[in-house]
Amino acid sequence: MTSFPQFDQNSPAIVENTMMPLFGVELQQLEEIIKSFTLESYRPRQIWHALYKKRVSTLEEITSLPLSVRNRLTAAGYSIGLPKIAQTFKSSDGTERYLIACGDGETVETVWMPNGDDGEMGDGSDADSEEAAAQSATLSETLPYRRATICVSSQVGCAVNCHFCLTAKLGVRRNLTAGEIAGQVVAVLNRHQARIGRDRINLVFMGMGEPFLNYDNFMAAVHLLVEGVGIPESRMTVSTSGILPGIERFAMEKLRPKLALSLNAPNDTIREAMMPITRKWKIADLLAAMRAIPLRPRERVTFEYVLLGGVNDRREDARELATLLRGSDLQAKVNLIVWNPGPEIPYRMPTPEDVAAFQKQLIASGVPAFLRRPRGRDIYAACGQLKRTLE
Ligand code: SF4
């Protein structure tokens, strides 16, 4: 078995920060904070712009604010409070996994995948993908144009306990704040000096945690990332393990990412053996809730399907899955993910032949199915491998 070093709480890179973070607050909250400083009415918007558009890391960088004001904010205990990249692990395929330190000494993982993992491309669900590809070809001649996907965490650990997932081994430690969720993205964008508008950045909320069990903070982070940082919500995908009340709320949101359901089985019996949460919410109820989401033109809902050797990867599973999805009345597509092995997880990888046959069966049955490229396996950055591991 692969040796798998554990997170070390005494890592010197991770220190507690007792300052009050400004990153993560909305404009209205900022106006409240600034009130007590009796400043000009345009100052809150100026700070908001610096936080999210300019993505500053320190108050000193907000040079549009007089030094005296910056000093007063610092004296009152405020800092920018962006989460910090405490450690970086680089994969041979260009993927980078980060251990990101929150202010209280907790850590989460975030992953940068240059060129994505094909989960968000080539499927017709990304409304502007062809246009962007053409634009990319033109821009690449003049600019260092880049396309990347950032995988973002929503909780420290996770309570859902999917049996194939390493994060589940941590249990849940706490929810991340909106600032800590959006801050992961900004910390990584800053590291790569990415420019929104020039670089094509996709976000997948598929890191540690179940976003719909931290619903309010997750959605607040989405608003900061769309309205502040400027990443369109059509380039964001949130994955849920199937939290029914969360899907029902999500269906009513005006501004929302695309939705992916981590389905992983063609029926409740197989799913329950892999994902105990199925006992609480059945597949049929989840599909019914998903039907209430008004989809954008060309948008599809994604069904993620982690293939486990001998568990859910047989030809008849593919046939049953196709019947389920075709009967669901949803514009669906399937992202197939070859399970990534981890220590103490009692599953085996599917064979390449079984993976190919599964995909072929789905496509032959009229269900679009795409194979996600595994990214960063050598640094434990691939799907289901995030567990705050150190090299
Ligand atoms: S797969 Fe997602 S929802 Fe399930 S335990 Fe892992 S992090 Fe939680």
Residues whose N, C-alpha, C, O or C-beta is under 5 A from the ligand:
A	BS01	SF4	C158 V160 N161 C162 C165 T167 A168 G207 M208 G209 E210 S241
